[in-house]
Amino acid sequence: MSTLNETHDSALTSWVASANSGDTDFPIQNLPFASFRRRNSSETFRGGVAIGDQILDLAAANNSGLFDGLAADALKAAAEPRLNRFMSLGAEAWSALRLALSRGLRSGSEQQAALQGCLIAQADAEYDLPCTIGDYTDFYTSVHHATRVGSLFRPDNPLLPNYKWIPIGYHGRASSIGVSGQQFPRPLGQTRAPDAAEPSFGPCKRLDYELEVGIFIGAGNALGEPVGIDSAEDHVFGICLFNDWSARDIQAWEYQPLGPFLSKNFASTISPWIVTMEALAPYRSAFSRPAEDPQPLPYLSSETNSREGGLDIQLECLLQTEQMRTRGEAPTRLSRSSFRHSYWTVAQMVAHHTVNGCNLQPGDLLGSGTQSGPEHEEAGSLLELTVGGKQPISLPNGETRTFLEDGDAVVMRGFCAKPGAARIGFGEVVGTVLTARV
Amino acid sequence: MSTLNETHDSALTSWVASANSGDTDFPIQNLPFASFRRRNSSETFRGGVAIGDQILDLAAANNSGLFDGLAADALKAAAEPRLNRFMSLGAEAWSALRLALSRGLRSGSEQQAALQGCLIAQADAEYDLPCTIGDYTDFYTSVHHATRVGSLFRPDNPLLPNYKWIPIGYHGRASSIGVSGQQFPRPLGQTRAPDAAEPSFGPCKRLDYELEVGIFIGAGNALGEPVGIDSAEDHVFGICLFNDWSARDIQAWEYQPLGPFLSKNFASTISPWIVTMEALAPYRSAFSRPAEDPQPLPYLSSETNSREGGLDIQLECLLQTEQMRTRGEAPTRLSRSSFRHSYWTVAQMVAHHTVNGCNLQPGDLLGSGTQSGPEHEEAGSLLELTVGGKQPISLPNGETRTFLEDGDAVVMRGFCAKPGAARIGFGEVVGTVLTARV
C-alpha cells in the first residue's frame, strides 16, 4: 500500500490560488485524474489533473516537455484520450508523475510559468469516461445495506449464510456506465405486484439510486494467476464516486436465481475524477470486524490488511427535484455515510475476484456496493430510507418521495478529512431521471 | 430476418474442392467469419472466411481489389484484426459481402485465379477472438436445463415463477473469454460441504462444462432506445459455439442473492467461426410453446417470431480425457441436443435485453444458456448427466466421470442440416482443464 511522502505534506500550497482555499476538493495533496476537453468543443478528450478550480491539461503539459524519466513516460500515457495505458503502467509510474506534478504545481515552483499556460477552468470543461471500462463488477460490501435490503426481499432470511465469508459480487453492465451528467429515461420492464397472478409491463415505479464508490483497476493480472491479498492494491489505480441506479420492482421479479439484470443495466453513473490510492494514503485505518463474526479465510486475510485496510471516505447523497431546480433551490441532503462501514476492504475484493484465476484489466471498475452506515439515516438508497417505500421522506420544499420521480437529479459527493492531513474531495457525480419513453 | 437468396442454393459448388465434400462444415452456402493468422507466426490477425478446409484471407482479398461498392467497403472492414467494425455496418453490408464471396468462390468464377492466391489451409492457421467483446450476457433459455438444475439447487422449488415470463439472463465476465484451444487451471475457491458448519478453500471439485451457443451482436442500439422484437435480428451478426465452464461447488455457496460470479468467470471458450444469421436462414422454423404455458408479453411476441423464430442448430458435446489423448483415442460423445429446445428465441433475448434502454454494442456476446433437450441423455452439462454427481457416467475406455478431471478436454460441435438445404457446420470449440495452481 502507498506510504506517506512529501506529496502528502499538509503544509504544501500551490501557486494555483484556488487550490489553497481549505474547502476545495482539489488541493495540491489530491491531484486526481479525469478525461476532459473544453465544453461544447470538438477537441480531442485528454487526461487532466484537478488543481483547485482548474484542470492541468496533461496533453499541453506533455507538449511542454518539462518532466524527465519515468514521470515523462507516465505523463505521455496520461495525456491520451483515455487513461487505460497510464493505468497499466503501475504504481511506480503513477507515483513518479504525482511527485512531478506536486513539485510543478507547488508554490514557488520554477515550472509555474510553463504550467500556467496548461490550465483550463473546470467551469469551462466537459468530461468523458476516464477510461474504457472492459468489465464492471459490483460488490455488496455494506453489511448494513445487505441486512436491511435482505429483510425487505427475504423477511425470513435477511443476511444469507455466505455473507460474512465471501465478498459477494456479481458482474454488471459496462456499456451503460456514463460520466456525471448522465440522463436516462425511466426504464420500462416487467414487474409483478405482490398480489398479482401475472406480471405486467410498464415504466418502473420504484426507481432508486445506490451510493457507492467505484474502484478502478490499474495494472491487470494474467488469466489463471490470482493476486494475493498483500499485492492486491498494487493493482488498484484509484477511486471515484458511483451511482448504481436500480429499478427495485424490476429487480424483485427478475433476480432469482441468477441475480439482478435489467434492474441495473439501464444506466450507472461515475464521477469524472479518479482519486489515486496514493492520494488516499493518509486516510488508511485499521480494519477489523466484530469478534463474534467469522474471521476471513487466509486468502482474504493479512496483517497489512488488518492494520490499514480501512479507508474513511465520507459520502453524502443529495436530491434536487425538478421543482427545486426550477425554483433555483440547491439539492437537499438525503443521507451521509462512509466507506469505512464496508465489511470488506479493497484488497479483499481484488484478492477474492482473482482467486479463481479471473483476469482483471486496466480500467476495469469494481463497485463497492451501496455504502449504508449502521444507522437508518445513514442508508445509501431510498429503498432503505423509506423502508421499502412504506415511509415516505419529506423534503424541505414540502415534496415527499418514496422512490425517484421524473426530473429528479441525484447528486453524490465524497471527501476525506482528518486532523493533520489536507482535506481531499472527489468532486461530485450527478445523474437525472427523464420521463419514460412509452 | 434474412430471406433465402442465391447464396443458399444447395446446388452451388465451389472451385475449392474440399468445400464440396458433403460432410464439410464449410460449404459455399456457409461462409462464416473468424480472425486468424498463420500458426506460430507473428503476422497480424485479420478476418477470414472458411471455405472447405481453407480460409479465404480477407486482408489479401481486400488488397486484390476485386469487389465493388458496398461489398468492397464491407470487405475492407472485415479484413481488420477484429470484426467489430464490420459487425457495426449492419445486415445490408454483411449480405453484400456474402453475395460477392459466394460469387467469387463459386465453380466457374472469373475471380478464381485472383482468389486462389488468398487461400490458407485451416490446418496452418491459429485463431484469435473474432472481435473485442465489450459485454457478455448469459441467458438461461433451456427450460429443461433450468428445471433439472433447479431441482438440484432447490429441490422444493425447481422452476421459479418468473421463468416462463422472462428470458432470464445475467451479466458474465468478458475478459476471461478465450477462443477454442483455451487451457486454464482448475479454479480455486470457497465451497461449503453440505454437512459443514464453515466453508473451506481449495481446488474446485465439481468442475463442469455448459453446452451453449453464443450470439454476436452486430449493429448496436443507443442507450435509452429499446430494440423492438421485429427489428431485433437486424442487430444480430451471427452465432458460434460456446462452452461456459462452471464450478458447481463454488456456485452453490456463492450464488445467493446476486447470482453466479467466481463459479463462472475463470474461463469461457468460444469457437473461432461465427456463422452469420443469413447463412442460418434455411434452418428457421416455427416457434411456439405449450398451450398451457403463459404466452409472452407483447414486447416479446410477434407474428414473425412465432413463424420463424426457431433455429435448429444441432449440438453435441464430447470428452477426451488425458488417457484417451495419450493413447490416441478420439473424443467420445457425451450428449446431443439442439438449440430448437430453447424456450426463448434470439429475437426475444435481444428485445428483452434492451427493453429497459440497455445499449448493446457491436461484438457483444449473448450466451444462450445450456442447451439441454427434454430427455436426460440430451443434457448439456455433467451436473445434469450425472444427476448432481450422484450417477457417474462410464466412458468407452473404462474411465468414469462425475465432473471434469485434470487433463480433460471438452469438445463441442454444431451443425444445421435438413432435406433440400446444404448442411452447414460451426466447426468446433475445444478447451482443456489444467491442474490447479496451489
Boltz contact constraints between the chains, C-beta under 6 A:
constraints:
  - contact:
      token1: [A, 134]
      token2: [B, 175]
      max_distance: 6.0
  - contact:
      token1: [A, 135]
      token2: [B, 173]
      max_distance: 6.0
  - contact:
      token1: [A, 135]
      token2: [B, 174]
      max_distance: 6.0
  - contact:
      token1: [A, 135]
      token2: [B, 175]
      max_distance: 6.0
  - contact:
      token1: [A, 160]
      token2: [B, 256]
      max_distance: 6.0
  - contact:
      token1: [A, 162]
      token2: [B, 253]
      max_distance: 6.0
  - contact:
      token1: [A, 165]
      token2: [B, 199]
      max_distance: 6.0
  - contact:
      token1: [A, 166]
      token2: [B, 190]
      max_distance: 6.0
  - contact:
      token1: [A, 166]
      token2: [B, 254]
      max_distance: 6.0
  - contact:
      token1: [A, 168]
      token2: [B, 258]
      max_distance: 6.0
  - contact:
      token1: [A, 169]
      token2: [B, 261]
      max_distance: 6.0
  - contact:
      token1: [A, 170]
      token2: [B, 258]
      max_distance: 6.0
  - contact:
      token1: [A, 170]
      token2: [B, 259]
      max_distance: 6.0
  - contact:
      token1: [A, 170]
      token2: [B, 261]
      max_distance: 6.0
  - contact:
      token1: [A, 171]
      token2: [B, 171]
      max_distance: 6.0
  - contact:
      token1: [A, 171]
      token2: [B, 172]
      max_distance: 6.0
  - contact:
      token1: [A, 171]
      token2: [B, 173]
      max_distance: 6.0
  - contact:
      token1: [A, 172]
      token2: [B, 171]
      max_distance: 6.0
  - contact:
      token1: [A, 173]
      token2: [B, 135]
      max_distance: 6.0
  - contact:
      token1: [A, 173]
      token2: [B, 171]
      max_distance: 6.0
  - contact:
      token1: [A, 174]
      token2: [B, 135]
      max_distance: 6.0
  - contact:
      token1: [A, 175]
      token2: [B, 134]
      max_distance: 6.0
  - contact:
      token1: [A, 175]
      token2: [B, 135]
      max_distance: 6.0
  - contact:
      token1: [A, 175]
      token2: [B, 359]
      max_distance: 6.0
  - contact:
      token1: [A, 175]
      token2: [B, 361]
      max_distance: 6.0
  - contact:
      token1: [A, 176]
      token2: [B, 223]
      max_distance: 6.0
  - contact:
      token1: [A, 176]
      token2: [B, 358]
      max_distance: 6.0
  - contact:
      token1: [A, 176]
      token2: [B, 359]
      max_distance: 6.0
  - contact:
      token1: [A, 184]
      token2: [B, 224]
      max_distance: 6.0
  - contact:
      token1: [A, 185]
      token2: [B, 224]
      max_distance: 6.0
  - contact:
      token1: [A, 185]
      token2: [B, 357]
      max_distance: 6.0
  - contact:
      token1: [A, 187]
      token2: [B, 356]
      max_distance: 6.0
  - contact:
      token1: [A, 187]
      token2: [B, 357]
      max_distance: 6.0
  - contact:
      token1: [A, 188]
      token2: [B, 355]
      max_distance: 6.0
  - contact:
      token1: [A, 188]
      token2: [B, 356]
      max_distance: 6.0
  - contact:
      token1: [A, 189]
      token2: [B, 356]
      max_distance: 6.0
  - contact:
      token1: [A, 190]
      token2: [B, 166]
      max_distance: 6.0
  - contact:
      token1: [A, 199]
      token2: [B, 165]
      max_distance: 6.0
  - contact:
      token1: [A, 201]
      token2: [B, 297]
      max_distance: 6.0
  - contact:
      token1: [A, 223]
      token2: [B, 176]
      max_distance: 6.0
  - contact:
      token1: [A, 224]
      token2: [B, 184]
      max_distance: 6.0
  - contact:
      token1: [A, 224]
      token2: [B, 185]
      max_distance: 6.0
  - contact:
      token1: [A, 253]
      token2: [B, 162]
      max_distance: 6.0
  - contact:
      token1: [A, 254]
      token2: [B, 166]
      max_distance: 6.0
  - contact:
      token1: [A, 256]
      token2: [B, 160]
      max_distance: 6.0
  - contact:
      token1: [A, 258]
      token2: [B, 168]
      max_distance: 6.0
  - contact:
      token1: [A, 258]
      token2: [B, 170]
      max_distance: 6.0
  - contact:
      token1: [A, 258]
      token2: [B, 259]
      max_distance: 6.0
  - contact:
      token1: [A, 259]
      token2: [B, 170]
      max_distance: 6.0
  - contact:
      token1: [A, 259]
      token2: [B, 258]
      max_distance: 6.0
  - contact:
      token1: [A, 259]
      token2: [B, 259]
      max_distance: 6.0
  - contact:
      token1: [A, 261]
      token2: [B, 169]
      max_distance: 6.0
  - contact:
      token1: [A, 261]
      token2: [B, 170]
      max_distance: 6.0
  - contact:
      token1: [A, 262]
      token2: [B, 356]
      max_distance: 6.0
  - contact:
      token1: [A, 265]
      token2: [B, 358]
      max_distance: 6.0
  - contact:
      token1: [A, 266]
      token2: [B, 356]
      max_distance: 6.0
  - contact:
      token1: [A, 266]
      token2: [B, 357]
      max_distance: 6.0
  - contact:
      token1: [A, 266]
      token2: [B, 358]
      max_distance: 6.0
  - contact:
      token1: [A, 297]
      token2: [B, 201]
      max_distance: 6.0
  - contact:
      token1: [A, 355]
      token2: [B, 188]
      max_distance: 6.0
  - contact:
      token1: [A, 356]
      token2: [B, 187]
      max_distance: 6.0
  - contact:
      token1: [A, 356]
      token2: [B, 188]
      max_distance: 6.0
  - contact:
      token1: [A, 356]
      token2: [B, 189]
      max_distance: 6.0
  - contact:
      token1: [A, 356]
      token2: [B, 262]
      max_distance: 6.0
  - contact:
      token1: [A, 356]
      token2: [B, 266]
      max_distance: 6.0
  - contact:
      token1: [A, 357]
      token2: [B, 185]
      max_distance: 6.0
  - contact:
      token1: [A, 357]
      token2: [B, 187]
      max_distance: 6.0
  - contact:
      token1: [A, 357]
      token2: [B, 266]
      max_distance: 6.0
  - contact:
      token1: [A, 358]
      token2: [B, 176]
      max_distance: 6.0
  - contact:
      token1: [A, 358]
      token2: [B, 265]
      max_distance: 6.0
  - contact:
      token1: [A, 358]
      token2: [B, 266]
      max_distance: 6.0
  - contact:
      token1: [A, 359]
      token2: [B, 175]
      max_distance: 6.0
  - contact:
      token1: [A, 359]
      token2: [B, 176]
      max_distance: 6.0
  - contact:
      token1: [A, 361]
      token2: [B, 175]
      max_distance: 6.0
